[in-house]
């Protein structure tokens, strides 16, 4: 008579070392948390590499180098002290006789300062706007009737007109024949606009600042 014996299946082999390491890490973390109150993560912290540091350092040096190159270019575009000094000038009006035109230099170009006579003022004020190519009243162009201050450059091609010339006793361009009246307004010839009036102000009754 045979006796049947149940044979137990072979026990699966397993490695306890990973679980042991996990328990040890857990104990270490709990111990550290209890002592310091800081929770340690099992996640690995990524430290910056030497290559990252060199990359950032190189970028910073490049930025500084670019700024050092660009700044001189920007700085040289700024006007120097001499140019800034010429951006405005003061003119003493007391030596200018009635009927006289004085030419002064401002920003590298001529400016006409004219001490107008009573007749010149009356003629300029009485001129109908309908006769003007660039309509503008005389009052719009002067701060004081006896003093006319205009840029001495023809508005056609930039020539310098001659004073007390032409039909209107104002200015006439010797190059192409543009004629201006005693208010500096274009009356004849190819110039399209009146002589420009620069920015100016009277510092005293006999002293004016242009610019």
C-alpha positions, 0 to 999 in steps of 0.5 A, spaced: 500 500 500 502 506 497 502 512 502 501 519 498 505 524 501 504 531 499 510 535 497 511 542 498 512 547 493 519 550 493 520 556 496 521 562 492 528 565 493 528 573 494 533 578 496 532 581 503 537 586 502 533 592 498 528 591 504 533 592 509 536 598 506 529 601 505 528 600 513 535 603 514 534 609 510 527 610 513 530 609 520 535 614 519 530 619 516 526 619 522 532 620 526 534 626 523 527 629 522 526 628 530 533 631 531 532 637 527 525 637 524 527 637 517 524 632 512 529 629 508 527 627 501 530 620 498 530 624 491 537 626 489 539 633 488 542 635 482 548 639 483 550 644 478 556 641 474 563 645 472 560 645 465 554 649 467 558 654 471 563 655 465 557 657 461 554 662 465 561 665 467 562 666 459 556 669 458 557 674 463 564 676 461 561 676 454 555 681 456 560 686 459 565 685 453 559 687 449 557 693 453 564 696 453 564 696 446 557 699 445 558 704 450 564 708 447 560 708 440 554 711 444 558 716 448 561 719 441 554 720 438 553 725 444 555 732 442 561 735 445 562 741 450 564 746 444 557 744 440 553 744 447 556 751 448 554 753 441 547 751 441 545 758 444 548 764 443 547 771 446 547 777 442 548 785 444 543 789 440 545 796 443 550 797 437 545 795 432 543 801 428 536 802 426 536 799 419 542 795 420 542 788 419 547 784 423 549 776 421 551 772 427 553 765 427 549 760 431 549 752 430 554 753 425 550 757 420 548 764 419 542 768 423 540 775 421 538 780 426 535 786 423 533 793 426 527 795 422 525 802 421 518 804 422 517 804 414 519 797 414 515 795 420 509 798 417 510 795 410 511 788 413 504 789 417 500 791 411 502 786 407 495 782 405 496 774 406 493 773 399 500 776 396 504 771 400 506 764 398 507 762 405 502 766 409 504 768 415 503 775 419 508 779 421 506 779 428 507 771 428 514 772 426 517 777 431 516 778 439 518 786 438 516 789 432 523 793 431 527 786 431 527 781 426 531 775 427 531 769 422 535 764 420 540 766 414 539 760 409 534 760 403 529 755 403 530 753 396 537 750 396 540 753 402 544 759 399 545 765 404 541 771 401 543 778 401 540 783 405 537 790 403 536 787 396 530 785 391 524 789 390 521 788 397 528 791 400 528 785 404 533 779 402 535 776 395 538 770 394 544 771 389 544 763 386 536 763 384 533 769 385 528 768 391 526 774 394 524 776 401 521 782 404 522 785 410 519 780 415 523 775 411 517 772 407 518 769 401 515 773 395 518 771 389 522 766 386 523 758 387 523 758 395 517 755 397 517 757 405 519 764 409 526 764 412 525 760 419 525 764 425 529 761 430 527 760 438 529 766 442 528 770 448 529 777 450 534 777 456 534 785 457 531 790 452 538 790 449 540 783 449 537 777 446 538 769 447 538 765 441 537 758 442 
